[in-house]
């Protein structure tokens, strides 16, 4: 079975989104990789990887920034 790594995440996410992801997961990069590929992401209804494969990196970045600022889910 193929195991994804942090470099895979950065390649798919792109530079701008990767910076936001690093801010969300500053220490636990294994958790970042797991979260990125998890198809059961309840907040997004699909994996962040799927978002990126659809070319929606900007949309995902905006969602994460809004969550960090407390603009979503309050």
PDB file with one MODEL, atoms N, CA, C and O in Angstrom:
MODEL        1
ATOM      1  N   UNK A   1       0.853  -1.195   0.000  1.00  0.00           N
ATOM      2  CA  UNK A   1       0.000   0.000   0.000  1.00  0.00           C
ATOM      3  C   UNK A   1       0.886   1.241   0.000  1.00  0.00           C
ATOM      4  O   UNK A   1       1.869   1.314   0.736  1.00  0.00           O
ATOM      5  N   UNK A   2       0.530   2.207  -0.825  1.00  0.00           N
ATOM      6  CA  UNK A   2       1.299   3.441  -0.933  1.00  0.00           C
ATOM      7  C   UNK A   2       1.050   4.330   0.279  1.00  0.00           C
ATOM      8  O   UNK A   2      -0.095   4.562   0.667  1.00  0.00           O
ATOM      9  N   UNK A   3       2.117   4.819   0.864  1.00  0.00           N
ATOM     10  CA  UNK A   3       1.994   5.723   2.006  1.00  0.00           C
ATOM     11  C   UNK A   3       2.358   7.128   1.545  1.00  0.00           C
ATOM     12  O   UNK A   3       3.448   7.357   1.022  1.00  0.00           O
ATOM     13  N   UNK A   4       1.458   8.042   1.740  1.00  0.00           N
ATOM     14  CA  UNK A   4       1.699   9.425   1.361  1.00  0.00           C
ATOM     15  C   UNK A   4       2.674  10.068   2.328  1.00  0.00           C
ATOM     16  O   UNK A   4       2.798   9.648   3.478  1.00  0.00           O
ATOM     17  N   UNK A   5       3.359  11.086   1.850  1.00  0.00           N
ATOM     18  CA  UNK A   5       4.306  11.803   2.691  1.00  0.00           C
ATOM     19  C   UNK A   5       4.048  13.308   2.575  1.00  0.00           C
ATOM     20  O   UNK A   5       3.250  13.752   1.750  1.00  0.00           O
ATOM     21  N   UNK A   6       4.722  14.065   3.400  1.00  0.00           N
ATOM     22  CA  UNK A   6       4.541  15.513   3.446  1.00  0.00           C
ATOM     23  C   UNK A   6       4.855  16.154   2.096  1.00  0.00           C
ATOM     24  O   UNK A   6       4.185  17.104   1.693  1.00  0.00           O
ATOM     25  N   UNK A   7       5.858  15.648   1.403  1.00  0.00           N
ATOM     26  CA  UNK A   7       6.206  16.198   0.097  1.00  0.00           C
ATOM     27  C   UNK A   7       5.061  16.040  -0.899  1.00  0.00           C
ATOM     28  O   UNK A   7       4.847  16.904  -1.750  1.00  0.00           O
ATOM     29  N   UNK A   8       4.321  14.921  -0.788  1.00  0.00           N
ATOM     30  CA  UNK A   8       3.140  14.715  -1.645  1.00  0.00           C
ATOM     31  C   UNK A   8       2.101  15.796  -1.385  1.00  0.00           C
ATOM     32  O   UNK A   8       1.517  16.346  -2.319  1.00  0.00           O
ATOM     33  N   UNK A   9       1.875  16.098  -0.107  1.00  0.00           N
ATOM     34  CA  UNK A   9       0.904  17.130   0.266  1.00  0.00           C
ATOM     35  C   UNK A   9       1.309  18.461  -0.345  1.00  0.00           C
ATOM     36  O   UNK A   9       0.494  19.126  -0.984  1.00  0.00           O
ATOM     37  N   UNK A  10       2.559  18.851  -0.154  1.00  0.00           N
ATOM     38  CA  UNK A  10       3.035  20.141  -0.654  1.00  0.00           C
ATOM     39  C   UNK A  10       2.954  20.223  -2.172  1.00  0.00           C
ATOM     40  O   UNK A  10       2.630  21.277  -2.719  1.00  0.00           O
ATOM     41  N   UNK A  11       3.244  19.130  -2.853  1.00  0.00           N
ATOM     42  CA  UNK A  11       3.199  19.123  -4.313  1.00  0.00           C
ATOM     43  C   UNK A  11       1.777  19.361  -4.820  1.00  0.00           C
ATOM     44  O   UNK A  11       1.564  20.142  -5.747  1.00  0.00           O
ATOM     45  N   UNK A  12       0.809  18.684  -4.207  1.00  0.00           N
ATOM     46  CA  UNK A  12      -0.592  18.791  -4.631  1.00  0.00           C
ATOM     47  C   UNK A  12      -1.200  20.122  -4.191  1.00  0.00           C
ATOM     48  O   UNK A  12      -1.963  20.734  -4.938  1.00  0.00           O
ATOM     49  N   UNK A  13      -0.864  20.569  -2.981  1.00  0.00           N
ATOM     50  CA  UNK A  13      -1.471  21.779  -2.426  1.00  0.00           C
ATOM     51  C   UNK A  13      -0.951  23.057  -3.071  1.00  0.00           C
ATOM     52  O   UNK A  13      -1.702  24.021  -3.225  1.00  0.00           O
ATOM     53  N   UNK A  14       0.296  23.077  -3.441  1.00  0.00           N
ATOM     54  CA  UNK A  14       0.881  24.299  -3.974  1.00  0.00           C
ATOM     55  C   UNK A  14       1.447  25.152  -2.850  1.00  0.00           C
ATOM     56  O   UNK A  14       1.181  24.905  -1.673  1.00  0.00           O
ATOM     57  N   UNK A  15       2.222  26.148  -3.222  1.00  0.00           N
ATOM     58  CA  UNK A  15       2.965  26.944  -2.242  1.00  0.00           C
ATOM     59  C   UNK A  15       2.087  27.713  -1.263  1.00  0.00           C
ATOM     60  O   UNK A  15       2.322  27.664  -0.056  1.00  0.00           O
ATOM     61  N   UNK A  16       1.089  28.414  -1.759  1.00  0.00           N
ATOM     62  CA  UNK A  16       0.265  29.261  -0.890  1.00  0.00           C
ATOM     63  C   UNK A  16      -0.523  28.431   0.127  1.00  0.00           C
ATOM     64  O   UNK A  16      -0.504  28.729   1.321  1.00  0.00           O
ATOM     65  N   UNK A  17      -1.211  27.395  -0.346  1.00  0.00           N
ATOM     66  CA  UNK A  17      -1.987  26.546   0.557  1.00  0.00           C
ATOM     67  C   UNK A  17      -1.066  25.801   1.522  1.00  0.00           C
ATOM     68  O   UNK A  17      -1.432  25.588   2.678  1.00  0.00           O
ATOM     69  N   UNK A  18       0.107  25.407   1.073  1.00  0.00           N
ATOM     70  CA  UNK A  18       1.052  24.703   1.943  1.00  0.00           C
ATOM     71  C   UNK A  18       1.430  25.552   3.155  1.00  0.00           C
ATOM     72  O   UNK A  18       1.592  25.031   4.259  1.00  0.00           O
ATOM     73  N   UNK A  19       1.568  26.841   2.947  1.00  0.00           N
ATOM     74  CA  UNK A  19       1.883  27.742   4.065  1.00  0.00           C
ATOM     75  C   UNK A  19       0.746  27.768   5.087  1.00  0.00           C
ATOM     76  O   UNK A  19       0.993  27.781   6.293  1.00  0.00           O
ATOM     77  N   UNK A  20      -0.480  27.775   4.612  1.00  0.00           N
ATOM     78  CA  UNK A  20      -1.641  27.759   5.507  1.00  0.00           C
ATOM     79  C   UNK A  20      -1.706  26.425   6.242  1.00  0.00           C
ATOM     80  O   UNK A  20      -1.994  26.390   7.439  1.00  0.00           O
ATOM     81  N   UNK A  21      -1.443  25.343   5.547  1.00  0.00           N
ATOM     82  CA  UNK A  21      -1.460  24.023   6.182  1.00  0.00           C
ATOM     83  C   UNK A  21      -0.388  23.919   7.260  1.00  0.00           C
ATOM     84  O   UNK A  21      -0.619  23.337   8.320  1.00  0.00           O
ATOM     85  N   UNK A  22       0.775  24.481   6.990  1.00  0.00           N
ATOM     86  CA  UNK A  22       1.838  24.479   8.002  1.00  0.00           C
ATOM     87  C   UNK A  22       1.423  25.252   9.244  1.00  0.00           C
ATOM     88  O   UNK A  22       1.789  24.880  10.359  1.00  0.00           O
ATOM     89  N   UNK A  23       0.665  26.321   9.060  1.00  0.00           N
ATOM     90  CA  UNK A  23       0.191  27.101  10.202  1.00  0.00           C
ATOM     91  C   UNK A  23      -0.822  26.300  11.027  1.00  0.00           C
ATOM     92  O   UNK A  23      -0.863  26.426  12.251  1.00  0.00           O
ATOM     93  N   UNK A  24      -1.633  25.483  10.364  1.00  0.00           N
ATOM     94  CA  UNK A  24      -2.620  24.651  11.058  1.00  0.00           C
ATOM     95  C   UNK A  24      -1.983  23.478  11.777  1.00  0.00           C
ATOM     96  O   UNK A  24      -2.461  23.051  12.829  1.00  0.00           O
ATOM     97  N   UNK A  25      -0.922  22.965  11.221  1.00  0.00           N
ATOM     98  CA  UNK A  25      -0.239  21.796  11.776  1.00  0.00           C
ATOM     99  C   UNK A  25       1.238  22.133  11.971  1.00  0.00           C
ATOM    100  O   UNK A  25       2.091  21.575  11.281  1.00  0.00           O
ATOM    101  N   UNK A  26       1.552  23.037  12.900  1.00  0.00           N
ATOM    102  CA  UNK A  26       2.928  23.511  13.027  1.00  0.00           C
ATOM    103  C   UNK A  26       3.917  22.447  13.494  1.00  0.00           C
ATOM    104  O   UNK A  26       5.104  22.535  13.181  1.00  0.00           O
ATOM    105  N   UNK A  27       3.453  21.452  14.229  1.00  0.00           N
ATOM    106  CA  UNK A  27       4.383  20.469  14.782  1.00  0.00           C
ATOM    107  C   UNK A  27       4.133  19.049  14.294  1.00  0.00           C
ATOM    108  O   UNK A  27       5.090  18.307  14.073  1.00  0.00           O
ATOM    109  N   UNK A  28       2.903  18.658  14.124  1.00  0.00           N
ATOM    110  CA  UNK A  28       2.590  17.264  13.802  1.00  0.00           C
ATOM    111  C   UNK A  28       2.331  17.100  12.308  1.00  0.00           C
ATOM    112  O   UNK A  28       1.186  17.144  11.858  1.00  0.00           O
ATOM    113  N   UNK A  29       3.393  16.913  11.554  1.00  0.00           N
ATOM    114  CA  UNK A  29       3.264  16.787  10.101  1.00  0.00           C
ATOM    115  C   UNK A  29       2.621  15.461   9.704  1.00  0.00           C
ATOM    116  O   UNK A  29       1.997  15.378   8.646  1.00  0.00           O
ATOM    117  N   UNK A  30       2.761  14.417  10.532  1.00  0.00           N
ATOM    118  CA  UNK A  30       2.071  13.158  10.237  1.00  0.00           C
ATOM    119  C   UNK A  30       0.557  13.354  10.289  1.00  0.00           C
ATOM    120  O   UNK A  30      -0.179  12.793   9.477  1.00  0.00           O
ATOM    121  N   UNK A  31       0.105  14.146  11.240  1.00  0.00           N
ATOM    122  CA  UNK A  31      -1.321  14.449  11.344  1.00  0.00           C
ATOM    123  C   UNK A  31      -1.781  15.249  10.129  1.00  0.00           C
ATOM    124  O   UNK A  31      -2.881  15.027   9.623  1.00  0.00           O
ATOM    125  N   UNK A  32      -0.958  16.169   9.660  1.00  0.00           N
ATOM    126  CA  UNK A  32      -1.277  16.947   8.459  1.00  0.00           C
ATOM    127  C   UNK A  32      -1.468  16.019   7.271  1.00  0.00           C
ATOM    128  O   UNK A  32      -2.449  16.147   6.539  1.00  0.00           O
ATOM    129  N   UNK A  33      -0.550  15.095   7.072  1.00  0.00           N
ATOM    130  CA  UNK A  33      -0.655  14.166   5.943  1.00  0.00           C
ATOM    131  C   UNK A  33      -1.928  13.331   6.053  1.00  0.00           C
ATOM    132  O   UNK A  33      -2.650  13.163   5.071  1.00  0.00           O
ATOM    133  N   UNK A  34      -2.202  12.809   7.248  1.00  0.00           N
ATOM    134  CA  UNK A  34      -3.417  12.008   7.444  1.00  0.00           C
ATOM    135  C   UNK A  34      -4.663  12.845   7.140  1.00  0.00           C
ATOM    136  O   UNK A  34      -5.548  12.392   6.414  1.00  0.00           O
ATOM    137  N   UNK A  35      -4.739  14.050   7.686  1.00  0.00           N
ATOM    138  CA  UNK A  35      -5.895  14.930   7.472  1.00  0.00           C
ATOM    139  C   UNK A  35      -6.074  15.249   5.989  1.00  0.00           C
ATOM    140  O   UNK A  35      -7.198  15.254   5.486  1.00  0.00           O
ATOM    141  N   UNK A  36      -4.976  15.515   5.290  1.00  0.00           N
ATOM    142  CA  UNK A  36      -5.034  15.918   3.891  1.00  0.00           C
ATOM    143  C   UNK A  36      -5.648  14.838   3.001  1.00  0.00           C
ATOM    144  O   UNK A  36      -6.357  15.142   2.042  1.00  0.00           O
ATOM    145  N   UNK A  37      -5.372  13.591   3.323  1.00  0.00           N
ATOM    146  CA  UNK A  37      -5.853  12.487   2.486  1.00  0.00           C
ATOM    147  C   UNK A  37      -7.095  11.791   3.039  1.00  0.00           C
ATOM    148  O   UNK A  37      -7.611  10.870   2.405  1.00  0.00           O
ATOM    149  N   UNK A  38      -7.581  12.205   4.193  1.00  0.00           N
ATOM    150  CA  UNK A  38      -8.737  11.551   4.822  1.00  0.00           C
ATOM    151  C   UNK A  38     -10.019  11.866   4.048  1.00  0.00           C
ATOM    152  O   UNK A  38     -10.443  13.021   4.007  1.00  0.00           O
ATOM    153  N   UNK A  39     -10.647  10.843   3.429  1.00  0.00           N
ATOM    154  CA  UNK A  39     -11.863  11.091   2.651  1.00  0.00           C
ATOM    155  C   UNK A  39     -13.089  11.334   3.522  1.00  0.00           C
ATOM    156  O   UNK A  39     -14.138  11.727   3.011  1.00  0.00           O
ATOM    157  N   UNK A  40     -12.975  11.107   4.818  1.00  0.00           N
ATOM    158  CA  UNK A  40     -14.111  11.266   5.724  1.00  0.00           C
ATOM    159  C   UNK A  40     -14.066  12.590   6.471  1.00  0.00           C
ATOM    160  O   UNK A  40     -14.495  12.663   7.622  1.00  0.00           O
ATOM    161  N   UNK A  41     -13.561  13.617   5.845  1.00  0.00           N
ATOM    162  CA  UNK A  41     -13.459  14.922   6.475  1.00  0.00           C
ATOM    163  C   UNK A  41     -14.857  15.523   6.588  1.00  0.00           C
ATOM    164  O   UNK A  41     -15.439  15.955   5.594  1.00  0.00           O
ATOM    165  N   UNK A  42     -15.382  15.544   7.799  1.00  0.00           N
ATOM    166  CA  UNK A  42     -16.765  15.982   8.017  1.00  0.00           C
ATOM    167  C   UNK A  42     -16.979  17.465   7.714  1.00  0.00           C
ATOM    168  O   UNK A  42     -18.066  17.851   7.284  1.00  0.00           O
ATOM    169  N   UNK A  43     -15.980  18.287   7.925  1.00  0.00           N
ATOM    170  CA  UNK A  43     -16.129  19.719   7.686  1.00  0.00           C
ATOM    171  C   UNK A  43     -16.179  20.047   6.198  1.00  0.00           C
ATOM    172  O   UNK A  43     -16.820  21.020   5.800  1.00  0.00           O
ATOM    173  N   UNK A  44     -15.507  19.243   5.372  1.00  0.00           N
ATOM    174  CA  UNK A  44     -15.409  19.552   3.951  1.00  0.00           C
ATOM    175  C   UNK A  44     -16.241  18.633   3.061  1.00  0.00           C
ATOM    176  O   UNK A  44     -16.436  18.934   1.884  1.00  0.00           O
ATOM    177  N   UNK A  45     -16.722  17.543   3.588  1.00  0.00           N
ATOM    178  CA  UNK A  45     -17.464  16.525   2.845  1.00  0.00           C
ATOM    179  C   UNK A  45     -16.612  15.771   1.828  1.00  0.00           C
ATOM    180  O   UNK A  45     -17.143  14.989   1.040  1.00  0.00           O
ATOM    181  N   UNK A  46     -15.309  15.995   1.833  1.00  0.00           N
ATOM    182  CA  UNK A  46     -14.355  15.254   1.005  1.00  0.00           C
ATOM    183  C   UNK A  46     -12.964  15.564   1.532  1.00  0.00           C
ATOM    184  O   UNK A  46     -12.795  16.423   2.398  1.00  0.00           O
ATOM    185  N   UNK A  47     -12.005  14.885   1.023  1.00  0.00           N
ATOM    186  CA  UNK A  47     -10.645  15.119   1.515  1.00  0.00           C
ATOM    187  C   UNK A  47     -10.093  16.432   0.955  1.00  0.00           C
ATOM    188  O   UNK A  47     -10.475  16.851  -0.138  1.00  0.00           O
ATOM    189  N   UNK A  48      -9.202  17.076   1.699  1.00  0.00           N
ATOM    190  CA  UNK A  48      -8.517  18.252   1.157  1.00  0.00           C
ATOM    191  C   UNK A  48      -7.773  17.905  -0.140  1.00  0.00           C
ATOM    192  O   UNK A  48      -7.661  18.737  -1.041  1.00  0.00           O
ATOM    193  N   UNK A  49      -7.273  16.683  -0.222  1.00  0.00           N
ATOM    194  CA  UNK A  49      -6.610  16.234  -1.455  1.00  0.00           C
ATOM    195  C   UNK A  49      -7.579  16.314  -2.637  1.00  0.00           C
ATOM    196  O   UNK A  49      -7.205  16.759  -3.722  1.00  0.00           O
ATOM    197  N   UNK A  50      -8.829  15.880  -2.422  1.00  0.00           N
ATOM    198  CA  UNK A  50      -9.835  15.959  -3.487  1.00  0.00           C
ATOM    199  C   UNK A  50     -10.086  17.406  -3.905  1.00  0.00           C
ATOM    200  O   UNK A  50     -10.212  17.700  -5.094  1.00  0.00           O
ATOM    201  N   UNK A  51     -10.159  18.307  -2.927  1.00  0.00           N
ATOM    202  CA  UNK A  51     -10.314  19.733  -3.245  1.00  0.00           C
ATOM    203  C   UNK A  51      -9.215  20.174  -4.200  1.00  0.00           C
ATOM    204  O   UNK A  51      -9.475  20.822  -5.214  1.00  0.00           O
ATOM    205  N   UNK A  52      -7.990  19.814  -3.859  1.00  0.00           N
ATOM    206  CA  UNK A  52      -6.846  20.244  -4.656  1.00  0.00           C
ATOM    207  C   UNK A  52      -6.839  19.597  -6.032  1.00  0.00           C
ATOM    208  O   UNK A  52      -6.504  20.250  -7.020  1.00  0.00           O
ATOM    209  N   UNK A  53      -7.199  18.333  -6.110  1.00  0.00           N
ATOM    210  CA  UNK A  53      -7.254  17.650  -7.403  1.00  0.00           C
ATOM    211  C   UNK A  53      -8.306  18.290  -8.315  1.00  0.00           C
ATOM    212  O   UNK A  53      -8.201  18.206  -9.538  1.00  0.00           O
ATOM    213  N   UNK A  54      -9.316  18.927  -7.721  1.00  0.00           N
ATOM    214  CA  UNK A  54     -10.345  19.628  -8.494  1.00  0.00           C
ATOM    215  C   UNK A  54      -9.910  21.058  -8.831  1.00  0.00           C
ATOM    216  O   UNK A  54     -10.661  21.800  -9.464  1.00  0.00           O
ATOM    217  N   UNK A  55      -8.704  21.446  -8.413  1.00  0.00           N
ATOM    218  CA  UNK A  55      -8.202  22.786  -8.689  1.00  0.00           C
ATOM    219  C   UNK A  55      -8.763  23.841  -7.756  1.00  0.00           C
ATOM    220  O   UNK A  55      -8.787  25.022  -8.104  1.00  0.00           O
ATOM    221  N   UNK A  56      -9.214  23.439  -6.582  1.00  0.00           N
ATOM    222  CA  UNK A  56      -9.861  24.366  -5.644  1.00  0.00           C
ATOM    223  C   UNK A  56      -8.967  24.697  -4.449  1.00  0.00           C
ATOM    224  O   UNK A  56      -9.455  24.831  -3.327  1.00  0.00           O
ATOM    225  N   UNK A  57      -7.652  24.830  -4.690  1.00  0.00           N
ATOM    226  CA  UNK A  57      -6.739  25.173  -3.614  1.00  0.00           C
ATOM    227  C   UNK A  57      -7.109  26.496  -2.963  1.00  0.00           C
ATOM    228  O   UNK A  57      -7.077  26.621  -1.739  1.00  0.00           O
ATOM    229  N   UNK A  58      -7.461  27.486  -3.784  1.00  0.00           N
ATOM    230  CA  UNK A  58      -7.830  28.809  -3.253  1.00  0.00           C
ATOM    231  C   UNK A  58      -9.061  28.718  -2.361  1.00  0.00           C
ATOM    232  O   UNK A  58      -9.113  29.353  -1.308  1.00  0.00           O
ATOM    233  N   UNK A  59     -10.042  27.938  -2.773  1.00  0.00           N
ATOM    234  CA  UNK A  59     -11.255  27.772  -1.975  1.00  0.00           C
ATOM    235  C   UNK A  59     -10.931  27.125  -0.627  1.00  0.00           C
ATOM    236  O   UNK A  59     -11.418  27.571   0.412  1.00  0.00           O
ATOM    237  N   UNK A  60     -10.113  26.081  -0.648  1.00  0.00           N
ATOM    238  CA  UNK A  60      -9.712  25.408   0.589  1.00  0.00           C
ATOM    239  C   UNK A  60      -8.916  26.350   1.479  1.00  0.00           C
ATOM    240  O   UNK A  60      -9.120  26.381   2.693  1.00  0.00           O
ATOM    241  N   UNK A  61      -8.019  27.109   0.890  1.00  0.00           N
ATOM    242  CA  UNK A  61      -7.233  28.082   1.655  1.00  0.00           C
ATOM    243  C   UNK A  61      -8.143  29.099   2.327  1.00  0.00           C
ATOM    244  O   UNK A  61      -7.944  29.420   3.499  1.00  0.00           O
ATOM    245  N   UNK A  62      -9.131  29.607   1.615  1.00  0.00           N
ATOM    246  CA  UNK A  62     -10.068  30.580   2.187  1.00  0.00           C
ATOM    247  C   UNK A  62     -10.888  29.980   3.318  1.00  0.00           C
ATOM    248  O   UNK A  62     -11.152  30.652   4.315  1.00  0.00           O
ATOM    249  N   UNK A  63     -11.293  28.727   3.175  1.00  0.00           N
ATOM    250  CA  UNK A  63     -12.039  28.048   4.241  1.00  0.00           C
ATOM    251  C   UNK A  63     -11.181  27.955   5.490  1.00  0.00           C
ATOM    252  O   UNK A  63     -11.638  28.277   6.586  1.00  0.00           O
ATOM    253  N   UNK A  64      -9.943  27.517   5.331  1.00  0.00           N
ATOM    254  CA  UNK A  64      -9.053  27.357   6.484  1.00  0.00           C
ATOM    255  C   UNK A  64      -8.745  28.690   7.160  1.00  0.00           C
ATOM    256  O   UNK A  64      -8.701  28.772   8.387  1.00  0.00           O
ATOM    257  N   UNK A  65      -8.535  29.725   6.365  1.00  0.00           N
ATOM    258  CA  UNK A  65      -8.271  31.049   6.939  1.00  0.00           C
ATOM    259  C   UNK A  65      -9.500  31.549   7.686  1.00  0.00           C
ATOM    260  O   UNK A  65      -9.374  32.105   8.777  1.00  0.00           O
ATOM    261  N   UNK A  66     -10.689  31.358   7.113  1.00  0.00           N
ATOM    262  CA  UNK A  66     -11.925  31.770   7.791  1.00  0.00           C
ATOM    263  C   UNK A  66     -12.120  31.014   9.094  1.00  0.00           C
ATOM    264  O   UNK A  66     -12.546  31.594  10.093  1.00  0.00           O
ATOM    265  N   UNK A  67     -11.811  29.721   9.089  1.00  0.00           N
ATOM    266  CA  UNK A  67     -11.907  28.944  10.331  1.00  0.00           C
ATOM    267  C   UNK A  67     -10.941  29.472  11.379  1.00  0.00           C
ATOM    268  O   UNK A  67     -11.295  29.590  12.552  1.00  0.00           O
ATOM    269  N   UNK A  68      -9.740  29.784  10.965  1.00  0.00           N
ATOM    270  CA  UNK A  68      -8.731  30.288  11.909  1.00  0.00           C
ATOM    271  C   UNK A  68      -9.143  31.633  12.488  1.00  0.00           C
ATOM    272  O   UNK A  68      -8.835  31.935  13.641  1.00  0.00           O
ATOM    273  N   UNK A  69      -9.828  32.432  11.704  1.00  0.00           N
ATOM    274  CA  UNK A  69     -10.261  33.750  12.163  1.00  0.00           C
ATOM    275  C   UNK A  69     -11.587  33.684  12.914  1.00  0.00           C
ATOM    276  O   UNK A  69     -12.054  34.692  13.446  1.00  0.00           O
ATOM    277  N   UNK A  70     -12.186  32.510  12.958  1.00  0.00           N
ATOM    278  CA  UNK A  70     -13.449  32.360  13.683  1.00  0.00           C
ATOM    279  C   UNK A  70     -14.662  32.821  12.907  1.00  0.00           C
ATOM    280  O   UNK A  70     -15.712  33.083  13.494  1.00  0.00           O
ATOM    281  N   UNK A  71     -14.533  32.925  11.591  1.00  0.00           N
ATOM    282  CA  UNK A  71     -15.647  33.404  10.775  1.00  0.00           C
ATOM    283  C   UNK A  71     -16.602  32.292  10.340  1.00  0.00           C
ATOM    284  O   UNK A  71     -17.679  32.564   9.810  1.00  0.00           O
ATOM    285  N   UNK A  72     -16.204  31.043  10.566  1.00  0.00           N
ATOM    286  CA  UNK A  72     -17.051  29.900  10.191  1.00  0.00           C
ATOM    287  C   UNK A  72     -17.196  29.018  11.419  1.00  0.00           C
ATOM    288  O   UNK A  72     -16.239  28.818  12.167  1.00  0.00           O
ATOM    289  N   UNK A  73     -18.378  28.501  11.618  1.00  0.00           N
ATOM    290  CA  UNK A  73     -18.594  27.531  12.674  1.00  0.00           C
ATOM    291  C   UNK A  73     -18.844  28.117  14.051  1.00  0.00           C
ATOM    292  O   UNK A  73     -18.814  27.392  15.046  1.00  0.00           O
ATOM    293  N   UNK A  74     -19.091  29.416  14.125  1.00  0.00           N
ATOM    294  CA  UNK A  74     -19.382  29.988  15.441  1.00  0.00           C
ATOM    295  C   UNK A  74     -20.843  29.941  15.747  1.00  0.00           C
ATOM    296  O   UNK A  74     -21.265  30.382  16.816  1.00  0.00           O
TER     297      UNK A  74
ENDMDL
END
